[in-house]
Amino acid sequence: MKKYLFWTCIILALSGGIFTGWVDFNNDEPQAAVLVILMVTFLLGLILPGKAWLWAIIVALCLPGVYLFARSLGYQPVSPPSPGWYASLLALIPAFVGAYVGALGRVIINNMAAKS
C-alpha cells in the first residue's frame, strides 16, 4: 500500500508543479505561484513526511521546466522572471518551507494521536 501512496504522491507533485508553472507563466505577480507551491508541498509533506525534500524539489523544479518548455514552443510569459529563467529556482525556498511545515504538522498530529 505504501508503494502506491508514494507513486500517487509523485504524480501529485508533478501535477502540482506543472500547475504552479502554468499559474506563474500566466500571471504577472509571483504571490499566486508561491501560494500554490506552499499548498501543494504542505499537503505532500503532510501525507508522506519522510520524503518532504523530494516533494519540494519536484514541485520547485517544475517551475523552470514549464518556462523552458513553453518558451521552446514559442509562448511568451506574461511577466518573464528577471534576470532570466533561472531566477525561478528561487521557488525552492517556499517549496522546502511548505514541505517541512507539512512534515512537522504530521509529527504533531501523530504525537497528539499517541497521547490520546
C-alpha distance (Angstrom), angle and dihedral (degrees) to the residues before:
residue distance angle dihedral
M1 . . .
K2 3.79 . .
K3 3.82 90.1 .
Y4 3.80 90.8 58.3
L5 3.79 91.2 46.9
F6 3.80 90.3 53.4
W7 3.82 93.6 51.4
T8 3.79 90.9 44.1
C9 3.80 89.1 54.2
I10 3.82 90.5 48.6
I11 3.80 89.2 55.0
L12 3.82 91.0 45.9
A13 3.81 90.9 49.6
L14 3.80 92.4 50.3
S15 3.80 92.0 45.4
G16 3.79 91.9 47.2
G17 3.79 91.5 47.1
I18 3.79 93.1 50.0
F19 3.80 90.2 47.1
T20 3.81 89.2 49.9
G21 3.78 90.2 51.7
W22 3.79 90.9 49.5
V23 3.83 91.0 49.7
D24 3.80 91.8 49.3
F25 3.81 93.3 43.3
N26 3.81 92.0 53.7
N27 3.80 98.6 39.9
D28 3.78 131.6 73.1
E29 3.82 94.9 -150.4
P30 3.82 123.4 65.7
Q31 3.82 95.8 -147.5
A32 3.80 94.4 83.6
A33 3.80 92.6 53.8
V34 3.80 91.7 45.6
L35 3.80 90.1 52.3
V36 3.81 91.4 51.4
I37 3.81 90.7 47.6
L38 3.80 91.4 50.6
M39 3.79 93.4 48.0
V40 3.81 96.1 46.6
T41 3.80 95.9 45.0
F42 3.81 92.3 43.1
L43 3.80 91.6 54.7
L44 3.80 93.1 45.1
G45 3.81 91.0 47.7
L46 3.79 88.7 50.6
I47 3.82 92.2 50.6
L48 3.83 98.3 44.9
P49 3.82 109.3 10.7
G50 3.81 94.8 174.4
K51 3.79 90.6 68.3
A52 3.82 97.9 43.7
W53 3.80 90.9 124.9
L54 3.81 90.6 55.1
W55 3.81 93.9 50.7
A56 3.81 91.1 49.6
I57 3.80 92.9 50.7
I58 3.81 95.1 45.6
V59 3.80 95.3 48.0
A60 3.81 95.1 42.2
L61 3.81 95.8 46.5
C62 3.79 91.6 51.2
L63 3.81 87.9 68.6
P64 3.84 97.0 65.7
G65 3.81 87.7 35.9
V66 3.80 90.9 59.4
Y67 3.83 90.3 47.2
L68 3.79 92.7 51.2
F69 3.81 93.9 43.8
A70 3.82 95.1 46.8
R71 3.79 92.9 44.7
S72 3.80 90.2 50.8
L73 3.81 88.2 55.4
G74 3.80 90.4 52.1
Y75 3.81 99.9 -103.9
Q76 3.77 118.9 138.2
P77 3.82 122.2 -145.9
V78 3.80 119.5 -121.6
S79 3.79 89.3 -122.0
P80 3.81 115.2 10.3
P81 3.81 116.2 -142.2
S82 3.75 112.3 -101.3
P83 3.07 129.9 -99.9
G84 3.84 89.0 8.3
W85 3.79 145.2 -44.9
Y86 3.81 90.1 -71.3
A87 3.82 88.3 68.8
S88 3.80 85.9 75.5
L89 3.82 87.2 71.0
L90 3.79 84.9 82.0
A91 3.80 84.1 80.7
L92 3.81 86.1 82.7
I93 3.82 89.4 77.7
P94 3.83 99.0 61.3
A95 3.80 89.7 35.9
F96 3.79 92.9 59.2
V97 3.80 91.6 41.9
G98 3.81 92.1 52.2
A99 3.81 94.8 44.2
Y100 3.78 95.1 49.3
V101 3.80 94.4 43.2
G102 3.81 86.6 53.6
A103 3.81 90.1 49.1
L104 3.80 89.8 49.6
G105 3.80 88.8 50.2
R106 3.81 89.6 54.5
V107 3.81 90.9 51.0
I108 3.80 90.9 50.4
I109 3.81 92.0 47.9
N110 3.82 91.3 48.7
N111 3.82 91.8 48.9
M112 3.79 92.0 49.1
A113 3.81 91.3 48.6
A114 3.83 91.2 49.2
K115 3.82 92.2 51.8
S116 3.78 94.6 52.5
